[in-house]
C-alpha cells in the first residue's frame, strides 16, 4: 500500500515540475507544499520540484515551538532528533501566480508568507508548515 502512495506522490512531483520551472530560487507557489508526502518525499524530491531553499535554518526548538499550536507542535516535535534542542528547516517564500503567468511575492495576499520544511535524519520529509512568522 505504501508503494501506491509513493508512486502517487512521485507522479504529482513529476507532473507539476514543468509548470513550476519559471520559479525564482527560494520561492514556492502558495499551497504547492501539499504535493509533498511526509515520510515519502525526500530532500531530492523537494530540490527537483522547488529548487534550492531561500534559507537552511538551524534554530532552537524553544524559539520555534512558542509560535505553534497543539497539532502543529506535535507534528514538528516528531522532527527533532532525540536529545537535540535544535531543528533544521528549509525555508521558502510563498508566491502567487498572477494573471500574466509570472510568480510574485505573496505579501498582502492574506496568505502565509513562508513555507518551512523539516526533514528526518534519513532525508525524508517529516513535516511542512506554512506560516507568516519569519524565523
The 8 nearest C-alpha neighbors of each residue, nearest first, counted from 0:
[[1, 3, 2, 4, 5, 6, 7, 39],
 [2, 0, 4, 3, 5, 6, 39, 7],
 [1, 3, 5, 0, 4, 6, 7, 39],
 [2, 4, 6, 0, 1, 5, 7, 8],
 [5, 3, 7, 1, 6, 2, 8, 0],
 [4, 6, 2, 8, 7, 3, 39, 1],
 [7, 5, 9, 3, 4, 8, 10, 2],
 [6, 8, 4, 10, 5, 9, 3, 11],
 [9, 7, 5, 11, 10, 6, 4, 36],
 [8, 10, 12, 6, 11, 7, 5, 13],
 [11, 9, 7, 13, 12, 8, 6, 14],
 [12, 10, 8, 14, 9, 13, 15, 7],
 [13, 11, 9, 10, 15, 14, 16, 48],
 [12, 14, 10, 16, 11, 15, 9, 48],
 [15, 13, 11, 12, 16, 10, 17, 18],
 [14, 16, 18, 12, 13, 17, 11, 19],
 [15, 17, 13, 19, 48, 18, 14, 12],
 [18, 16, 20, 19, 15, 14, 13, 21],
 [17, 19, 15, 16, 20, 21, 14, 22],
 [20, 18, 16, 17, 21, 22, 15, 49],
 [19, 21, 17, 22, 18, 16, 49, 48],
 [22, 20, 19, 23, 18, 101, 102, 17],
 [23, 21, 20, 19, 24, 26, 102, 27],
 [22, 24, 26, 25, 21, 102, 50, 20],
 [25, 23, 26, 51, 50, 22, 53, 52],
 [53, 24, 26, 52, 91, 51, 92, 23],
 [27, 25, 92, 91, 24, 93, 23, 22],
 [26, 28, 93, 94, 91, 92, 49, 29],
 [29, 27, 94, 31, 93, 95, 30, 26],
 [28, 30, 93, 31, 94, 95, 27, 32],
 [29, 31, 32, 33, 28, 93, 27, 129],
 [32, 30, 33, 28, 29, 34, 27, 35],
 [31, 33, 34, 30, 35, 127, 29, 114],
 [32, 34, 31, 35, 30, 36, 127, 29],
 [35, 33, 32, 31, 11, 36, 12, 8],
 [36, 34, 33, 32, 40, 37, 8, 124],
 [35, 37, 40, 39, 8, 38, 34, 124],
 [38, 36, 124, 125, 39, 126, 40, 35],
 [37, 39, 123, 124, 125, 40, 36, 41],
 [40, 38, 36, 37, 5, 123, 41, 124],
 [41, 39, 36, 124, 123, 35, 44, 37],
 [42, 40, 123, 44, 43, 124, 122, 45],
 [41, 43, 45, 44, 122, 46, 123, 124],
 [42, 44, 46, 41, 45, 47, 40, 122],
 [45, 43, 41, 47, 42, 46, 40, 48],
 [44, 46, 42, 48, 43, 47, 49, 41],
 [47, 45, 50, 43, 44, 49, 48, 51],
 [48, 46, 44, 45, 50, 49, 43, 16],
 [47, 49, 45, 16, 46, 50, 44, 12],
 [50, 48, 46, 45, 47, 27, 51, 26],
 [51, 49, 46, 47, 24, 48, 52, 45],
 [50, 52, 46, 25, 24, 53, 49, 45],
 [53, 51, 25, 54, 91, 90, 89, 50],
 [25, 52, 54, 91, 90, 51, 24, 26],
 [55, 53, 90, 52, 56, 89, 91, 25],
 [54, 56, 89, 88, 90, 52, 57, 53],
 [57, 55, 88, 87, 54, 58, 89, 90],
 [56, 58, 87, 86, 85, 88, 55, 59],
 [59, 57, 85, 86, 56, 60, 87, 63],
 [58, 60, 85, 61, 62, 84, 86, 63],
 [59, 61, 63, 85, 62, 84, 64, 86],
 [60, 62, 64, 59, 63, 65, 84, 85],
 [63, 61, 60, 59, 64, 65, 58, 66],
 [64, 62, 60, 61, 65, 66, 59, 58],
 [65, 63, 67, 66, 61, 60, 62, 72],
 [64, 66, 63, 67, 62, 61, 68, 60],
 [67, 65, 64, 63, 68, 62, 132, 72],
 [68, 66, 64, 72, 65, 71, 69, 63],
 [67, 69, 71, 72, 70, 66, 65, 64],
 [68, 70, 72, 71, 73, 67, 74, 64],
 [71, 69, 73, 72, 68, 74, 67, 75],
 [72, 70, 74, 73, 69, 68, 67, 75],
 [73, 71, 69, 75, 67, 70, 74, 68],
 [72, 74, 76, 70, 71, 75, 69, 77],
 [73, 75, 71, 72, 76, 77, 70, 126],
 [74, 76, 72, 78, 77, 73, 71, 126],
 [77, 75, 73, 78, 74, 79, 72, 71],
 [76, 78, 75, 74, 79, 73, 125, 80],
 [79, 77, 75, 76, 125, 119, 80, 117],
 [80, 78, 76, 77, 86, 81, 83, 85],
 [79, 81, 83, 82, 78, 120, 86, 77],
 [82, 80, 83, 79, 84, 78, 77, 76],
 [81, 83, 80, 84, 79, 85, 86, 60],
 [84, 82, 80, 81, 85, 79, 86, 60],
 [83, 85, 60, 59, 82, 86, 61, 79],
 [86, 84, 59, 60, 58, 83, 57, 87],
 [85, 87, 58, 57, 79, 60, 59, 88],
 [86, 88, 57, 56, 117, 58, 85, 89],
 [89, 87, 117, 56, 116, 55, 115, 90],
 [88, 90, 55, 116, 115, 52, 54, 56],
 [89, 91, 115, 54, 53, 52, 114, 55],
 [92, 90, 25, 26, 114, 53, 52, 113],
 [93, 91, 26, 113, 27, 112, 25, 94],
 [92, 94, 27, 29, 113, 112, 28, 105],
 [95, 93, 105, 104, 28, 103, 29, 27],
 [94, 96, 102, 103, 28, 29, 105, 97],
 [97, 95, 102, 101, 100, 103, 98, 94],
 [96, 98, 100, 99, 101, 102, 95, 103],
 [99, 97, 100, 96, 101, 102, 95, 103],
 [98, 100, 97, 101, 96, 102, 103, 95],
 [101, 99, 98, 97, 96, 102, 95, 103],
 [102, 100, 96, 99, 97, 103, 98, 21],
 [101, 103, 96, 95, 94, 97, 100, 22],
 [104, 102, 94, 95, 105, 101, 96, 97],
 [103, 105, 94, 106, 95, 93, 102, 92],
 [106, 104, 94, 108, 93, 95, 112, 107],
 [105, 107, 108, 104, 112, 109, 110, 94],
 [106, 108, 109, 105, 110, 104, 112, 111],
 [107, 109, 110, 106, 105, 95, 111, 112],
 [110, 108, 107, 111, 106, 105, 112, 131],
 [111, 109, 108, 112, 105, 107, 106, 29],
 [110, 112, 131, 130, 113, 129, 109, 93],
 [111, 113, 131, 93, 105, 92, 110, 130],
 [114, 112, 92, 93, 130, 129, 91, 111],
 [113, 115, 129, 91, 128, 90, 130, 92],
 [114, 116, 90, 128, 89, 127, 88, 129],
 [115, 117, 127, 89, 88, 126, 128, 90],
 [118, 116, 88, 126, 125, 124, 127, 87],
 [119, 117, 124, 125, 123, 122, 120, 116],
 [118, 120, 123, 122, 121, 125, 78, 124],
 [119, 121, 122, 118, 123, 80, 78, 79],
 [120, 122, 119, 123, 118, 41, 124, 42],
 [123, 121, 119, 120, 41, 42, 118, 124],
 [122, 124, 41, 119, 38, 118, 40, 121],
 [125, 123, 118, 37, 38, 41, 40, 126],
 [124, 126, 118, 37, 119, 117, 78, 38],
 [127, 125, 117, 124, 37, 116, 75, 128],
 [128, 126, 116, 115, 117, 129, 32, 114],
 [127, 129, 115, 114, 130, 116, 126, 71],
 [128, 130, 114, 113, 111, 115, 127, 131],
 [131, 129, 111, 113, 132, 112, 114, 128],
 [130, 132, 111, 112, 113, 133, 129, 110],
 [133, 131, 130, 134, 113, 112, 66, 111],
 [132, 134, 131, 113, 130, 112, 90, 114],
 [133, 132, 63, 58, 56, 62, 90, 115]]
